[in-house]
């Protein structure tokens, strides 16, 4: 009886531990995308660029990772210059970032009146008034950025967008 009891306890702890670890890992997670602003883009006109978003799960092949979470909200959104990495993001006057899944989309962050000397990263003002579960649980998540440039560009600029989410574990 004791020989069966100990392995059974170890098995229960191991299975419960895996679910707990998955919940902890999934409580905060980012989606990233690289958005390209082409050279010659006109200033003072609203422009749009779109890119596929990827997450930790997609990179490492965990296709069912979003099944473990619910009540997903945006916690922060940041833009970083990636090419050239020293690019001042003061090139933007305004920026809006959307999550797009299929034909539906939701604005998750924006920033108006971006300072001319903001540097090579920019934190956007988030809208976390709603859950975004339906967007991140789809298979074709994209980020769409609407922006207005301060001046025209002479070369392409790549911007890495990172949206961080918080969630609750899905206990079902």
N, C-alpha and C positions, 0 to 999 in steps of 0.2 A: 504494500500500500504506500509506504514512504517513497519507494522507488518511482512510483507513478506521480505522486503528489508534487515533488520538487521539479521535474521537467514540465509539468503542467503549469506551475506558477511561473517558471521562466518563460514559457511560451506566451502566457497571458501578458506578462510585463513587456515582452518584446513586441508583441502586436500592438498593445496599447501605446507603447513608447514610440513606435513608428508613426502612428496617427497623431500623437502629440507633437512630435518633431515636425511633421508635415504642416500642422496647424501653425506652429511657431514660425516656420519658414515662410508660410503663405500669408502671415499677418501683415507684412509690408513687402512690396515687390515693385520693381520698375518695368516699364515698357520704354523702349528707345527706338529712335528712327533718325536717319540722316536726311535732312532736307537741303536741297540745292537751290540757291538763288542764282540764276544765270547772269552772265555778263550782259550789259546793255539793258537790263531791266530798268524801266522808267521810274523816276521818282514821283512822289505826290499822287500816285495812282494805286488803288488797291490791287494787289497781285496775289496769286495763289500757287502753292507748291504742295505736292502730296508725296508720301513715301510709306512703304510697308513698315509696320511696327513689329518689333520682336521682343520677346520676354526671355527670362532665364529658362523657363520650361521649354520653349520652342527651340532654343539653342541646344539644350541638352536632351531633346527628344521626349520630354514628358508631356505628351499630348493631352492627358487627362488631368493635368494639374489644377485647372480651374474648377474641376468638380469638387474640390476640397474647400472651396471658399464661397462666401455669400456676403451681401451688404457691402459691396465694394464702393469706396469713395476715393476721390482724388485728394492727396495730401500735399503734393508739391509738384511744380512744373519748372524745369530749368532748361534754358538754351545755352549751349556752349559752342563757340567757334571751333570747328574741327579742321577746316582747310581754307585759308591758312589759320593755324591755331592762335595766332596773335591778333586776328581780326577784331576790331572794336565793333561790338554789336550796337553801337550808337548809330549805325547805318540805318536802323529801323526808327520810324516815327511811332508806328503802332504795330502790334502783333496780336493775333488771335490764334489759338490752337484748338483743333477739333479732333475728336475720336470719330472715326468712320468705320462702320461695319455694314457691308452691303449697301443698301440704299438709305440707311438711317445714320444720322450723325448728331453729336452733341458737343457744344463748346465747353471745354474744360478749364481754359485759362486765357487771360488776355493781359495786355499792358498798353496803356495809352501814354503819350508824352514820355517816351523813352529818352533818357538823358544822352546828349551827344558823346559824352566821355564815360559811358557805362563800363567799358572794359570788354573782355572776351567772354564773359558769361552774364546771363540775364535771368533773373528769377521773375516769373510771371505771377499775376494775381489769380488765384484759383477760384473756381466755382464748385464748391463741394455740397451744394444744396440738394443733390440727388444721387441716387445709387447708379453706378454705371456697369452693373453686372452683365446686362444684355450685350454690351459692346465688347467687353474683354473676353467673354465666353465664346465668341464667334471664331471662325477659322480664318478670317481674312481681315484682320484689324489693320487699319491705316491711320496715319496722322495727316491732317490737312492743316496747313498754316496759311492764314490770310495776313498779309503784311503791307505796309506802306513804307517805302524807302525815303530817306532824307535826301540822298543824292544818287545819281545813276552809278552803277558799278562798272569798273573797267575789266574785272575778271570774275569768274565764278566764285561764289562763297558757299561753303558747306557748313551747315549748322546741325549739331547733334541735339535733338530734343529728348528729354527724359521726363516721363510722367511717373510719379510714385503714387502708389495706391495703398490704402489700408483696407483690411477686410476682417470678417469674422469667420471662424471655422464653420464649415457646413457639417452639421451633426447628423444629417440624414443618411 
